[in-house]
Amino acid sequence: MQIFSFGDGPFLQILCKGGGLLPRKSREYSLSDVYHVIFRGNDKQDIFYDDQDRYIFLDRMQITQDKFKYEIFSYCLMNNHVHMVIKVKDDLLSKSMHNLGIRYSMYFNKKMDRRGHLFENRYLSKKVESLDYFLNVCKYVHRNPENAKIEKTEKYKWSSYQDYIKNKRKIINPKVLLHYFNDDLDEFIKYTLEDNKNNLDKYAEFEIINRLGEDELINIIKEKFNVQNASDLSLVNKYEREKIIKKLADINGTNINQIARITKISRYEIKKIWENM
């Protein structure tokens, strides 16, 4: 087993098979080859509608893992996004994640008879370059369902926490993370289940964590403008619609594309009015 050790300074010492140290890499890559990766649904749309979708994603994940030889230390499938902590050679990060996104998108678009981008910006990645960050980001990933008030960490079916506890799937490499708990599963469980959400918030810093879901935005619009359907806003006269569009700009956590899709007001009209405010 190849274990990487984190130094105290800004650099990482990584134990290679030959015992030497890897040279410093360019800044855009992780010195440890470890990344926190996120796939997020376009405009926060759901990317999983049922358990079959989740099984297919895990299957595609395993296919790309075999193809590009990356290791997975933790993962979590949420309704509209996916978290992964992986180790992959820097030149294969983009290729492997792009390949995974395409494989799942092809399945999902065919199933739903849809076209276009399923994921927003393909994927996000953040370097993991310290032991503290590595341990806590894996904890953050495993606790994602509980922090989102969906399900208790230990009961959520679609995260690698179950793989650690029950050896459920052969997708992850459990040896690296457990190594830092002296291979003591009870210590790992205690650490993961300890509730310190405030200390984990920084591990979501590169997510847009305040984005509104479509149902949330629809409810806000219906209440704000006293309409039965958000699309009713597109039916008013041009003068009233301009006033409404200006008020829509006050809603935080959304964007032009999402508002246009929900209200049926053209993206061009919204953009033009917002630019002139």
matplotlib code that plots the C-alpha trace (Angstrom):
import matplotlib.pyplot as plt

x = [0.0, 1.2, 0.6, 1.2, 2.3, 1.5, 4.2, 3.7, 4.7, 3.2, 4.6, 3.7, 6.1, 4.8, 6.2, 6.8, 7.6, 11.3, 11.2, 12.0, 10.1, 8.0, 9.1, 7.0, 4.3, 2.8, 0.3, -2.8, -2.2, -2.3, 1.1, -0.5, -2.5, -5.5, -8.6, -12.1, -14.3, -17.9, -20.3, -23.3, -26.5, -26.9, -28.8, -29.0, -31.3, -31.5, -29.2, -30.6, -34.3, -34.2, -31.9, -31.3, -29.7, -27.4, -26.4, -25.6, -23.5, -21.5, -21.1, -19.8, -17.5, -16.0, -15.5, -13.6, -11.7, -10.4, -9.7, -7.8, -6.4, -7.6, -8.3, -11.4, -11.2, -14.7, -17.8, -21.5, -24.3, -26.9, -30.0, -28.4, -24.7, -21.9, -18.8, -15.7, -12.3, -9.9, -6.2, -5.3, -2.3, -2.6, -2.6, -5.5, -7.7, -9.6, -9.7, -11.1, -13.7, -14.8, -15.1, -17.2, -19.5, -20.0, -20.7, -23.4, -24.9, -25.3, -27.2, -29.3, -30.2, -31.3, -33.4, -35.1, -35.2, -33.4, -30.6, -28.0, -25.6, -26.6, -23.8, -22.8, -19.2, -18.5, -17.0, -15.3, -12.1, -10.1, -6.6, -6.1, -2.7, -2.7, -3.5, -6.0, -7.8, -7.8, -9.4, -11.9, -13.0, -13.7, -15.7, -17.5, -18.3, -19.7, -21.7, -23.2, -26.7, -26.9, -25.7, -28.4, -31.0, -31.7, -30.6, -28.3, -24.7, -24.8, -28.1, -27.5, -27.2, -25.4, -22.1, -18.8, -19.3, -21.3, -18.4, -16.1, -18.5, -20.0, -17.4, -20.4, -18.8, -15.4, -15.0, -13.0, -9.5, -10.3, -6.7, -5.4, -8.1, -8.2, -4.4, -4.7, -6.9, -4.4, -6.7, -9.2, -12.7, -14.3, -12.0, -13.0, -16.7, -16.3, -14.5, -16.9, -20.1, -18.9, -21.1, -18.9, -20.7, -19.3, -15.8, -16.6, -18.2, -14.9, -14.8, -17.7, -16.1, -15.8, -19.4, -22.1, -23.9, -26.6, -28.0, -31.8, -33.4, -36.1, -38.9, -37.5, -37.4, -40.9, -42.3, -40.5, -41.8, -45.4, -45.3, -43.5, -45.8, -49.0, -49.4, -50.5, -47.8, -44.4, -45.0, -47.9, -45.3, -44.7, -48.4, -48.5, -48.1, -44.6, -44.6, -45.6, -43.2, -40.3, -41.1, -41.3, -38.0, -36.3, -37.7, -36.5, -33.0, -33.4, -33.7, -30.4, -29.1, -30.4, -29.4, -30.9, -31.1, -33.0, -35.4, -36.1, -36.8, -39.2, -41.0, -41.0, -39.8, -37.1, -33.5, -32.7, -35.4, -34.2, -30.6, -31.3, -33.3, -30.8, -27.9, -29.7, -30.6]
y = [0.0, 3.4, 5.9, 9.6, 11.7, 15.4, 17.7, 20.7, 23.3, 24.4, 21.3, 17.7, 14.8, 11.9, 8.5, 6.9, 3.3, 4.1, 6.1, 9.4, 12.7, 13.9, 17.3, 20.3, 20.6, 23.6, 25.5, 24.4, 20.8, 19.2, 18.3, 15.2, 14.3, 14.4, 16.5, 17.2, 17.0, 18.0, 17.3, 19.6, 19.6, 22.5, 25.3, 22.9, 20.5, 17.0, 14.5, 11.5, 10.7, 7.2, 4.5, 3.1, 6.4, 6.2, 2.6, 3.6, 6.6, 4.2, 1.8, 4.6, 5.7, 2.3, 2.1, 5.3, 4.4, 1.2, 3.1, 6.1, 4.3, 6.8, 6.1, 7.1, 7.8, 9.1, 9.9, 10.9, 11.0, 13.7, 14.5, 17.3, 16.9, 14.4, 14.7, 12.7, 12.8, 11.1, 10.6, 10.9, 11.9, 15.6, 15.0, 12.6, 14.7, 16.5, 13.5, 11.1, 13.4, 14.6, 11.0, 10.2, 13.2, 12.2, 8.6, 9.4, 12.3, 10.0, 7.5, 10.2, 12.1, 9.0, 7.8, 11.2, 11.9, 15.2, 17.2, 19.7, 19.9, 17.9, 19.2, 22.8, 23.7, 19.9, 19.6, 21.6, 20.5, 21.7, 20.7, 18.6, 19.4, 18.8, 15.9, 18.0, 19.0, 15.4, 14.0, 16.8, 16.9, 13.1, 13.7, 16.6, 14.4, 11.6, 14.0, 15.8, 14.2, 14.9, 18.5, 18.9, 17.4, 14.6, 11.5, 10.5, 9.9, 6.3, 5.5, 7.2, 4.6, 6.5, 7.5, 5.7, 5.7, 2.5, 1.1, 1.6, 0.2, -2.7, -3.2, -2.8, -1.8, -2.4, 1.2, 2.9, 2.4, 2.3, 1.7, 5.2, 7.0, 4.2, 4.4, 7.7, 6.2, 3.4, 1.1, 1.3, 1.3, 2.5, 5.5, 6.3, 6.0, 8.2, 10.9, 10.9, 10.9, 13.7, 16.7, 19.7, 21.2, 24.7, 23.4, 21.7, 24.7, 25.9, 22.6, 23.9, 27.2, 26.6, 25.5, 28.0, 26.8, 29.4, 28.6, 28.2, 25.0, 25.4, 24.5, 27.1, 29.8, 29.0, 29.4, 32.7, 34.0, 32.9, 34.5, 37.7, 38.4, 36.8, 34.5, 30.9, 29.9, 31.4, 31.4, 33.8, 36.6, 36.2, 37.0, 40.5, 43.6, 44.8, 47.7, 45.6, 42.8, 45.3, 46.2, 42.5, 41.7, 44.5, 43.1, 39.6, 40.9, 41.3, 37.5, 36.1, 32.6, 32.4, 33.5, 34.6, 31.1, 29.7, 32.6, 32.5, 28.8, 29.1, 32.3, 31.7, 35.3, 35.4, 35.3, 38.2, 40.4, 39.8, 40.3, 43.6, 45.0, 43.9, 45.4, 48.8, 48.9]
z = [0.0, -0.9, 1.9, 1.4, 4.4, 4.9, 6.0, 8.3, 5.8, 2.5, 0.7, 0.9, 1.3, -0.6, -0.2, -3.6, -4.3, -4.5, -1.3, -3.0, -2.9, -5.7, -7.2, -6.7, -9.3, -11.0, -8.9, -10.6, -9.6, -6.1, -4.7, -3.2, -6.4, -4.1, -5.0, -3.6, -6.8, -7.2, -10.0, -9.7, -11.7, -14.1, -12.3, -9.3, -11.1, -9.9, -11.5, -9.8, -10.0, -8.5, -7.2, -10.6, -11.6, -8.5, -9.3, -12.9, -11.7, -9.4, -12.3, -14.5, -11.7, -11.5, -15.2, -15.3, -12.2, -14.0, -17.1, -15.6, -12.5, -9.9, -6.2, -4.4, -0.7, -0.1, -2.1, -1.6, -4.1, -3.3, -5.4, -7.4, -6.8, -6.1, -3.9, -4.4, -2.8, -5.2, -6.0, -9.6, -11.6, -12.5, -16.3, -15.9, -13.6, -16.3, -18.7, -16.0, -14.6, -18.1, -19.1, -16.0, -16.7, -20.3, -19.5, -17.0, -19.0, -22.0, -19.9, -18.1, -21.3, -23.1, -20.2, -19.8, -23.5, -23.0, -24.6, -23.3, -20.4, -17.3, -15.2, -14.4, -15.5, -15.9, -12.5, -9.7, -8.0, -5.0, -4.0, -0.9, 0.4, 4.2, 6.5, 8.4, 5.2, 3.9, 7.1, 7.4, 3.8, 3.9, 7.0, 5.3, 2.3, 4.6, 6.7, 3.7, 3.9, 7.7, 7.3, 4.6, 7.0, 4.6, 6.5, 9.4, 8.2, 9.4, 7.7, 4.3, 1.6, -1.1, 0.5, 1.0, 4.7, 4.2, 2.3, 5.2, 7.7, 5.8, 3.0, 0.8, -2.5, -4.0, -5.3, -2.6, -1.2, 2.5, 3.6, 3.3, 5.4, 8.0, 8.2, 10.0, 12.6, 13.2, 11.2, 14.1, 12.6, 15.9, 15.9, 12.3, 13.2, 16.3, 14.3, 11.4, 13.5, 15.9, 15.1, 14.4, 11.4, 12.0, 11.7, 8.4, 6.7, 5.2, 3.2, 1.2, 0.5, -3.3, -3.6, -4.2, -1.1, -1.2, -4.6, -4.7, -5.9, -8.5, -6.1, -3.6, -6.3, -7.5, -4.0, -3.5, -6.8, -6.1, -2.7, -3.8, -6.7, -5.5, -8.5, -8.7, -11.2, -11.7, -15.5, -15.0, -14.9, -18.6, -19.4, -18.0, -20.2, -21.1, -18.7, -15.7, -16.8, -16.7, -13.1, -12.2, -13.8, -11.9, -8.6, -9.6, -9.4, -5.6, -5.2, -4.0, -5.0, -8.6, -12.1, -15.4, -16.9, -14.0, -13.7, -17.5, -17.4, -14.5, -15.4, -19.2, -19.7, -22.3, -21.1, -23.5, -22.0, -18.4, -19.3, -21.1, -18.2, -15.6, -17.5, -17.6, -13.9]

ax = plt.figure().add_subplot(projection="3d")
ax.plot(x, y, z, "-o")
ax.set_aspect("equal")
plt.show()
